[in-house]
Amino acid sequence: MLKEKAGALAGQIWEALNGTEGLTQKQIKKAAKIKADKDFFLGMGWLLREEKVAVSEIEGEIFVKLV
């Protein structure tokens, strides 16, 4: 069940990032309608494992873009 949720959250995050030059964590959560940080990180873990995103820290904020 949790694996399915992680995959679904990863899809929401990917859709939010698709067509952009990258977004902050806050922007992704808003665009993907993800409320909890734990859900954001669950989806991000999936995308990072699959090497679909690059993550950096800009001015203290997490910045994510598709690779």
C-alpha positions as CSV (number, residue, x, y, z in Angstrom):
1,M,0.0,0.0,0.0
2,L,2.7,2.5,0.9
3,K,4.6,1.6,-2.2
4,E,1.6,2.5,-4.3
5,K,1.2,5.8,-2.4
6,A,4.9,6.6,-3.0
7,G,4.4,6.0,-6.8
8,A,1.3,8.1,-6.9
9,L,3.0,11.0,-5.1
10,A,6.0,10.7,-7.4
11,G,3.7,11.0,-10.3
12,Q,2.0,14.1,-8.9
13,I,5.4,15.7,-8.3
14,W,6.6,14.8,-11.7
15,E,3.5,16.4,-13.3
16,A,4.0,19.6,-11.3
17,L,7.6,19.8,-12.5
18,N,7.0,18.9,-16.1
19,G,7.4,21.9,-18.4
20,T,9.2,24.0,-15.7
21,E,12.8,24.9,-15.2
22,G,12.4,23.6,-11.6
23,L,10.4,24.5,-8.5
24,T,10.9,24.9,-4.8
25,Q,9.4,22.4,-2.3
26,K,6.7,24.9,-1.4
27,Q,5.8,25.5,-5.1
28,I,5.7,21.7,-5.8
29,K,3.5,21.0,-2.8
30,K,1.0,23.7,-3.9
31,A,1.0,22.6,-7.6
32,A,0.7,18.9,-6.7
33,K,-1.8,19.5,-3.9
34,I,0.4,17.7,-1.4
35,K,-0.3,18.8,2.1
36,A,2.1,16.9,4.3
37,D,5.9,17.2,4.2
38,K,6.2,13.4,4.7
39,D,4.1,12.8,1.6
40,F,6.4,15.2,-0.4
41,F,9.5,13.4,0.8
42,L,7.9,10.0,0.1
43,G,7.3,10.9,-3.5
44,M,10.7,12.6,-3.8
45,G,12.5,9.5,-2.5
46,W,10.9,7.5,-5.3
47,L,12.0,10.1,-8.0
48,L,15.5,10.4,-6.6
49,R,15.9,6.6,-6.5
50,E,14.8,6.5,-10.1
51,E,17.2,9.4,-11.0
52,K,14.3,11.4,-12.4
53,V,15.1,14.6,-10.5
54,A,18.0,16.7,-9.4
55,V,17.8,18.5,-6.0
56,S,19.8,21.4,-4.7
57,E,19.5,24.0,-2.0
58,I,19.1,27.6,-3.0
59,E,18.9,30.3,-0.3
60,G,17.9,27.7,2.3
61,E,15.1,26.2,0.2
62,I,14.9,22.8,-1.5
63,F,14.9,23.3,-5.3
64,V,14.0,20.4,-7.6
65,K,14.1,20.0,-11.4
66,L,13.6,17.1,-13.8
67,V,16.7,15.6,-15.3
